[in-house]
Amino acid sequence: MRALRLTSLSALLTTAVAAGCSLVNSLDDVKPADDGQFTSVTRPDAAGVTVEETGPPPTTVDASETSTTGEAFSPLVVGGEVASDGGVLEPVLTVLDSKSGREVSTRERMWVAGIAHDAPRDLWYIFEAATHFIANTTEDVKLHIRRLDTTTGAWTELSAVAVGPLVYYDAIGVTSERVSIVAHPASGSAFRLVTINTTNPASPVVATPITLPQNPRGMVATRSLSGTGGYLSFYNPGVPPATPPSDAGTEDAGPQPTPECEGPQGNMVCVVRARQYFLPNGTDVPVAQGSHTYGRMAQTGQPGFGSIVCNAGPDDVTLLPLADGVHALYTRPYLQPATSQLPLRTFTMSTEATAPTVLRKAAIDNARRLVFMVEANADTNLHAISLDPSVLVQRVSIRHSGQSVYYDPASETVFAPFNQGEGYTFSPFLVRGGPSSFNLQERTATTPDAPWTAPPDLRPTILGIREPLDLCQ
């Protein structure tokens, strides 16, 4: 049995200023909310949520309070917004059946800042912010650890704890009985890695943070199969030199280091650096395992990341954007340096005035060995890239730029949610066929065998996917 992976892409989001654009990754451009600090006071229990205390058994939620048919469903957890009677957008946490779009839980008012699933224990990690789904840089985001009843749609809350200022909703990695986040600096400029011990989900323990050399643009978590913890891998493009290298042709220059970035300012191409941390059994403090370089990408771009565990692996999957719109797909054994500096395959995307280089965290169909990708600024397609270079890349229009992409194995659906203006949508696409002969079909209310009808007022921002224990079926 191979380790399961939850992948993360750590970057910050801001609202795009150009009409029709999605959310844009940029550390410098972030405009965090400047009001509302989360306190240690527990907010009132939401309707439809049971709080499980230590001691007496938890009370149950009347099934009549939830929207359910009494049959088991496949959960799609949604953090998003709905319009109030006065037209004001209000935050919401809810659950849909991924096989139909039917709402199956009572709506709860919450600014959802991140969602992750612990497959072995079927736990949900839901991160709550105070005033916006991108938390304030000094705000202690609250982690809710919950179970979901997939018959009634009711939540049982096991605990809630403040965990630090989460950078971004994909800066989350789940390992065995641990969940780790990238947090904003407490002071100075060093981003931090915070690990929460969830061995007892009713009493999580937040470990002392460690500092990171950079705010990682990619984060991949691999759980241990022999105990607690596992591995975390972080990815960044190389750092351009602070000053131009000295003239290597002069007699006193001496040997010059190989530059990590080359090319003109604003259009540099850099090597990619992978840093790995180990979460050993019996401790909550990650241990640095060194770093290595491989591949190249645009220094101002955003890479895509995922992981593959079926037929070969577990391997990290990296999608590295180059400055000219060509992209390279690499695979790397998660405990080893890249065995080759050559990509598994390259591919191109449709280009607008600017080459599409701001890729999103990838979604993976492990059974078909497919990588799904969207781009934030200059591309309006969903791309399906096989790890078999002989299989052609497929793309379908989603009619909006890429906010994020998810793959739900239970419904065999790729979701590319979008929440801006009046064009909000889940953009669900059914994956049909085998690994070498697959096709993508948009799901609508009239799709044969797989109709999709989501609540018309629900504007999705963040989705939570329930990962099965066996991703290879």
C-alpha distance (Angstrom), angle and dihedral (degrees) to the residues before:
residue distance angle dihedral
M1 . . .
R2 3.77 . .
A3 3.76 128.4 .
L4 3.78 118.6 -94.1
R5 3.76 119.4 -124.9
L6 3.75 134.5 -148.6
T7 3.76 111.6 -168.8
S8 3.70 130.3 -149.7
L9 3.80 137.9 -168.2
S10 3.77 110.5 -159.3
A11 3.77 114.5 -152.7
L12 3.76 137.4 114.1
L13 3.79 126.2 -103.4
T14 3.75 131.0 -141.8
T15 3.75 130.2 175.9
A16 3.78 112.1 -92.7
V17 3.76 114.9 -114.7
A18 3.78 94.3 -151.9
A19 3.78 115.8 84.4
G20 3.77 113.1 -106.2
C21 3.80 94.5 17.7
S22 3.75 123.7 127.0
L23 3.78 127.5 -134.5
V24 3.79 115.6 -52.6
N25 3.79 129.3 -139.0
S26 3.77 110.9 -129.9
L27 3.76 131.3 138.8
D28 3.79 94.8 -165.7
D29 3.81 96.3 47.2
V30 3.79 97.4 52.4
K31 3.79 114.2 128.7
P32 3.80 103.1 -169.7
A33 3.77 121.6 -166.2
D34 3.79 110.0 -88.5
D35 3.77 97.7 -157.4
G36 3.77 134.3 68.0
Q37 3.76 122.2 38.0
F38 3.77 117.4 -154.8
T39 3.79 112.3 -117.4
S40 3.77 132.2 -157.2
V41 3.79 89.6 -107.4
T42 3.78 110.5 111.6
R43 3.77 111.7 -124.9
P44 3.82 117.9 -127.4
D45 3.77 115.9 -78.6
A46 3.77 112.5 -92.3
A47 3.78 122.8 -123.4
G48 3.77 111.3 -90.7
V49 3.82 94.5 23.7
T50 3.79 123.1 110.5
V51 3.78 116.0 -157.7
E52 3.80 111.1 -143.3
E53 3.77 110.6 -145.7
T54 3.77 127.7 -168.2
G55 3.78 110.1 -102.0
P56 3.83 116.9 24.1
P57 3.80 117.0 46.9
P58 3.81 115.0 -93.7
T59 3.75 120.5 -96.7
T60 3.77 117.2 -112.3
V61 3.78 130.7 -121.9
D62 3.78 118.1 -118.6
A63 3.79 106.0 -109.6
S64 3.80 88.9 -138.8
E65 3.81 87.8 70.7
T66 3.80 91.2 64.9
S67 3.78 132.4 64.6
T68 3.76 103.2 -114.7
T69 3.77 142.5 132.6
G70 3.80 93.1 -147.8
E71 3.81 91.7 -107.3
A72 3.79 126.0 113.2
F73 3.79 114.6 -96.7
S74 3.79 137.1 -167.4
P75 3.82 107.2 -111.2
L76 3.79 126.4 -129.9
V77 3.81 107.1 -178.8
V78 3.80 112.5 -150.1
G79 3.78 130.8 -161.3
G80 3.77 109.8 -172.2
E81 3.77 146.5 104.7
V82 3.80 140.6 -77.2
A83 3.79 129.1 -167.3
S84 3.80 117.2 -109.4
D85 3.82 122.5 -137.3
G86 3.79 87.4 -90.5
G87 3.80 92.2 51.8
V88 3.81 94.7 -106.8
L89 3.80 113.8 138.8
E90 3.79 112.2 -118.2
P91 3.84 126.1 -166.9
V92 3.78 118.3 -111.4
L93 3.80 141.7 -175.7
T94 3.79 114.6 -158.7
V95 3.80 141.9 148.1
L96 3.79 129.5 -124.7
D97 3.78 131.9 -170.5
S98 3.81 101.6 -109.0
K99 3.80 90.6 -149.9
S100 3.81 94.8 59.4
G101 3.81 111.8 8.0
R102 3.81 90.1 -117.5
E103 3.79 114.1 150.2
V104 3.80 109.3 -120.3
S105 3.82 105.8 174.3
T106 3.76 140.2 56.8
R107 3.79 111.5 -95.5
E108 3.78 116.2 -110.6
R109 3.79 125.4 -160.9
M110 3.81 106.1 -120.7
W111 3.79 139.2 135.7
V112 3.80 96.8 -130.3
A113 3.81 109.6 -152.0
G114 3.81 97.1 176.1
I115 3.81 143.8 -11.2
A116 3.81 129.4 -154.7
H117 3.81 134.6 168.2
D118 3.81 128.6 -138.9
A119 3.82 100.9 -150.1
P120 3.84 101.6 -169.0
R121 3.81 92.3 55.1
D122 3.83 98.1 25.9
L123 3.80 91.7 -126.1
W124 3.78 126.1 152.1
Y125 3.80 122.4 -141.2
I126 3.81 109.1 -156.4
F127 3.80 118.3 -177.5
E128 3.81 116.8 -154.1
A129 3.80 126.1 -159.9
A130 3.79 127.0 -165.3
T131 3.79 105.8 -124.3
H132 3.81 111.6 -1.0
F133 3.80 139.9 16.3
I134 3.81 87.9 -108.4
A135 3.80 101.4 62.4
N136 3.77 126.0 -135.9
T137 3.82 112.2 -92.2
T138 3.82 91.0 -114.7
E139 3.80 98.1 36.2
D140 3.78 121.4 117.1
V141 3.79 102.6 -131.9
K142 3.80 113.6 -146.5
L143 3.81 119.5 -125.8
H144 3.80 115.4 -148.2
I145 3.80 115.8 -163.4
R146 3.79 109.9 -158.0
R147 3.77 147.3 163.1
L148 3.79 121.9 -138.0
D149 3.79 123.8 -145.2
T150 3.82 103.1 -139.1
T151 3.79 91.8 -160.1
T152 3.81 101.5 49.9
G153 3.81 100.5 21.8
A154 3.82 91.0 -128.1
W155 3.79 122.9 143.3
T156 3.80 125.2 -136.7
E157 3.79 111.8 -158.4
L158 3.79 113.6 -147.2
S159 3.81 97.4 -179.7
A160 3.79 146.4 -26.4
V161 3.78 125.1 -147.6
A162 3.83 137.7 168.2
V163 3.81 109.2 -112.9
G164 3.81 107.0 176.0
P165 3.82 137.4 -90.3
L166 3.81 104.6 -39.6
V167 3.80 111.3 -146.7
Y168 3.78 99.4 -148.5
Y169 3.79 141.1 -17.5
D170 3.80 93.6 -101.3
A171 3.82 94.7 47.3
I172 3.83 89.5 94.2
G173 3.81 129.0 105.8
V174 3.80 127.5 -174.2
T175 3.80 121.2 -152.3
S176 3.80 130.5 164.9
E177 3.83 107.3 -48.9
R178 3.80 89.7 -21.7
V179 3.79 136.5 90.6
S180 3.81 121.0 -166.3
I181 3.79 131.5 -164.5
V182 3.79 136.9 -171.8
A183 3.81 108.1 -121.6
H184 3.78 133.4 -164.2
P185 3.80 118.1 -102.5
A186 3.79 116.0 -80.5
S187 3.80 87.1 -148.4
G188 3.77 135.2 -17.7
S189 3.79 116.6 16.6
A190 3.83 106.7 -60.6
F191 3.78 116.2 117.5
R192 3.80 114.5 -144.8
L193 3.78 139.1 -137.5
V194 3.81 112.1 -138.1
T195 3.81 120.7 -169.1
I196 3.80 123.6 -164.8
N197 3.82 119.5 -156.1
T198 3.83 107.3 -137.7
T199 3.81 98.9 173.1
N200 3.80 85.3 120.7
P201 3.82 101.5 34.6
A202 3.81 90.0 -166.7
S203 3.81 90.3 60.4
P204 3.83 111.7 29.8
V205 3.80 119.5 -174.6
V206 3.82 121.6 -144.2
A207 3.81 110.4 -144.5
T208 3.77 125.9 -143.3
P209 3.82 107.7 -83.8
I210 3.80 122.6 -116.3
T211 3.80 123.9 -147.5
L212 3.79 123.3 -110.5
P213 3.83 125.6 -145.2
Q214 3.82 90.6 -131.1
N215 3.77 140.5 2.7
P216 3.82 96.7 -93.5
R217 3.78 118.4 -125.5
G218 3.79 91.6 -159.1
M219 3.80 132.6 32.8
V220 3.80 126.4 -175.9
A221 3.81 123.0 -177.0
T222 3.81 125.0 -159.6
R223 3.78 118.4 -172.6
S224 3.78 123.8 -138.6
L225 3.80 118.2 -113.4
S226 3.79 94.2 -161.0
G227 3.79 101.3 53.5
T228 3.77 142.0 -36.1
G229 3.77 125.4 -28.2
G230 3.78 127.3 17.5
Y231 3.81 136.1 -173.0
L232 3.80 135.7 -43.0
S233 3.80 121.1 -161.7
F234 3.81 122.4 -164.8
Y235 3.80 126.4 -164.4
N236 3.79 133.2 -158.6
P237 3.78 137.7 157.7
G238 3.78 114.9 -108.8
V239 3.78 121.9 -88.0
P240 3.82 118.8 -104.5
P241 3.81 114.1 -124.4
A242 3.79 115.2 -92.0
T243 3.80 89.2 -132.9
P244 3.81 130.7 19.4
P245 3.81 113.0 -90.3
S246 3.78 116.1 -98.4
D247 3.78 118.9 -98.9
A248 3.79 104.5 -78.8
G249 3.78 89.4 -159.2
T250 3.78 94.9 66.7
E251 3.74 117.8 97.0
D252 3.83 96.2 -122.9
A253 3.78 98.5 42.4
G254 3.79 95.1 94.3
P255 3.81 124.2 -163.9
Q256 3.79 113.4 -26.4
P257 3.83 123.7 -142.5
T258 3.78 116.4 -113.4
P259 3.81 105.5 -98.0
E260 3.82 116.5 -119.9
C261 3.81 91.2 -148.0
E262 3.79 131.1 38.4
G263 3.76 135.1 -178.6
P264 3.81 137.1 51.0
Q265 3.79 121.8 -36.6
G266 3.79 110.8 -84.8
N267 3.79 91.9 22.2
M268 3.80 103.0 56.2
V269 3.79 123.3 146.0
C270 3.81 114.9 -148.9
V271 3.76 138.3 -172.9
V272 3.80 114.7 -107.2
R273 3.80 119.1 -116.5
A274 3.81 122.4 -151.8
R275 3.81 119.3 -159.8
Q276 3.79 121.3 -170.8
Y277 3.80 132.2 -157.5
F278 3.79 127.4 -168.7
L279 3.80 124.0 -144.0
P280 3.81 101.6 -158.9
N281 3.79 126.4 -158.1
G282 3.77 113.4 -85.6
T283 3.80 98.7 20.9
D284 3.77 137.4 77.2
V285 3.81 97.9 -155.4
P286 3.83 114.8 96.3
V287 3.82 117.0 -129.0
A288 3.82 118.8 -141.7
Q289 3.82 112.7 -120.2
G290 3.80 100.2 -171.6
S291 3.79 131.7 -104.4
H292 3.80 142.6 -102.7
T293 3.79 138.0 -172.9
Y294 3.78 132.3 -122.7
G295 3.78 138.7 153.0
R296 3.81 126.7 10.3
M297 3.79 136.1 -106.4
A298 3.79 142.0 171.5
Q299 3.80 107.8 -76.6
T300 3.81 92.2 -136.6
G301 3.80 94.3 43.3
Q302 3.77 132.7 95.0
P303 3.82 119.3 -124.4
G304 3.77 125.9 -141.0
F305 3.82 120.5 -127.8
G306 3.76 139.5 -168.6
S307 3.79 140.4 135.1
I308 3.76 137.8 -118.8
V309 3.80 123.6 -150.0
C310 3.82 104.3 168.6
N311 3.83 126.7 93.5
A312 3.80 92.2 -10.6
G313 3.74 127.5 22.8
P314 2.90 155.8 -24.7
D315 3.80 83.4 -106.2
D316 3.77 132.3 163.7
V317 3.79 113.0 -122.1
T318 3.79 116.1 -149.8
L319 3.79 127.6 -172.9
L320 3.79 107.8 -160.8
P321 3.83 118.5 -165.9
L322 3.78 118.5 -146.2
A323 3.77 124.6 -154.6
D324 3.82 95.3 -105.9
G325 3.82 98.4 56.3
V326 3.80 94.6 -96.1
H327 3.79 114.3 124.6
A328 3.78 130.9 -159.5
L329 3.81 127.1 -149.2
Y330 3.80 117.9 -150.7
T331 3.78 132.8 -179.3
R332 3.80 121.4 -156.6
P333 3.83 130.1 -178.1
Y334 3.78 102.6 -114.8
L335 3.82 94.2 -127.1
Q336 3.81 97.1 43.1
P337 3.79 140.6 60.5
A338 3.75 115.5 -104.2
T339 3.79 108.8 -75.0
S340 3.80 90.5 -145.5
Q341 3.78 136.9 24.4
L342 3.80 87.7 -143.8
P343 3.81 118.8 94.1
L344 3.78 123.2 -119.5
R345 3.79 88.1 -123.5
T346 3.80 142.0 -22.5
F347 3.78 129.0 -138.1
T348 3.80 139.8 173.3
M349 3.76 132.6 -128.8
S350 3.77 131.2 -147.8
T351 3.80 107.7 -86.1
E352 3.76 132.8 -146.9
A353 3.79 127.1 -176.6
T354 3.81 88.7 -51.4
A355 3.78 124.6 42.2
P356 3.84 110.0 -108.6
T357 3.79 105.5 -111.9
V358 3.83 104.9 142.1
L359 3.78 99.1 93.1
R360 3.78 123.9 -178.3
K361 3.78 130.2 -132.2
A362 3.79 105.6 -72.6
A363 3.79 125.7 -117.4
I364 3.79 118.0 -139.6
D365 3.80 132.0 -147.3
N366 3.80 95.7 -162.0
A367 3.79 96.2 -174.7
R368 3.82 92.8 55.2
R369 3.82 93.9 32.0
L370 3.80 91.3 -125.9
V371 3.79 127.9 150.8
F372 3.82 118.1 -152.6
M373 3.77 120.0 -157.4
V374 3.80 140.1 177.5
E375 3.81 131.0 -176.0
A376 3.80 128.3 -137.8
N377 3.79 109.1 -141.3
A378 3.78 119.1 16.3
D379 3.80 107.1 24.4
T380 3.81 133.2 66.1
N381 3.80 100.7 -171.3
L382 3.77 138.5 100.0
H383 3.80 108.2 -131.7
A384 3.81 124.1 -154.2
I385 3.81 112.5 -163.5
S386 3.78 120.7 -174.7
L387 3.80 120.0 -144.7
D388 3.80 84.5 -135.0
P389 3.83 103.8 84.9
S390 3.80 90.5 -153.7
V391 3.82 91.4 65.1
L392 3.80 113.7 85.4
V393 3.80 119.9 -117.5
Q394 3.80 111.2 -109.2
R395 3.79 125.7 -152.9
V396 3.79 134.0 -177.7
S397 3.79 128.8 -172.7
I398 3.79 116.1 -106.2
R399 3.83 90.7 -178.5
H400 3.80 93.2 -129.3
S401 3.78 137.5 63.0
G402 3.78 119.7 -92.1
Q403 3.79 120.0 -83.0
S404 3.82 94.0 164.2
V405 3.80 141.4 -42.7
Y406 3.83 132.3 -135.8
Y407 3.79 135.7 179.9
D408 3.81 120.1 -146.8
P409 3.83 111.1 -160.5
A410 3.82 94.5 -165.5
S411 3.80 94.1 61.6
E412 3.84 95.5 23.8
T413 3.79 87.5 -127.9
V414 3.80 132.5 143.2
F415 3.81 112.8 -148.2
A416 3.81 122.6 -160.4
P417 3.82 101.7 179.8
F418 3.78 121.8 -163.1
N419 3.80 129.8 -171.3
Q420 3.76 115.0 -178.2
G421 3.77 131.3 111.8
E422 3.79 115.1 -29.5
G423 3.80 93.4 -39.6
Y424 3.80 96.0 84.5
T425 3.79 113.8 145.5
F426 3.81 145.1 148.4
S427 3.85 91.9 -130.9
P428 3.84 93.8 -152.1
F429 3.82 118.6 -168.1
L430 3.78 124.0 -173.4
V431 3.80 116.2 -137.6
R432 3.80 111.1 -141.6
G433 3.80 132.3 178.3
G434 3.78 133.3 24.6
P435 3.80 133.9 -53.2
S436 3.80 95.0 -82.5
S437 3.81 99.4 31.9
F438 3.79 104.8 38.3
N439 3.79 126.5 142.0
L440 3.79 135.6 -169.1
Q441 3.81 120.8 -127.9
E442 3.79 122.6 -174.2
R443 3.79 111.5 -123.8
T444 3.80 117.0 -130.2
A445 3.79 135.6 159.0
T446 3.81 89.0 -83.2
T447 3.81 100.8 44.3
P448 3.84 107.3 133.1
D449 3.82 112.6 -112.8
A450 3.82 91.9 -5.5
P451 3.83 112.3 53.2
W452 3.80 115.9 173.8
T453 3.80 123.3 -153.7
A454 3.81 115.1 163.7
P455 3.84 122.8 -178.0
P456 3.81 104.9 -77.7
D457 3.82 93.6 -135.7
L458 3.81 96.9 50.6
R459 3.81 114.7 106.5
P460 3.84 108.6 -165.9
T461 3.80 121.3 -144.4
I462 3.82 106.3 157.0
L463 3.81 127.9 18.7
G464 3.78 130.4 -159.3
I465 3.81 118.2 -150.0
R466 3.79 122.9 -157.7
E467 3.81 105.7 -130.5
P468 3.80 115.3 -148.2
L469 3.80 119.0 -136.2
D470 3.82 90.5 -119.1
L471 3.79 108.8 48.5
C472 3.79 92.6 175.1
Q473 3.81 99.2 71.7
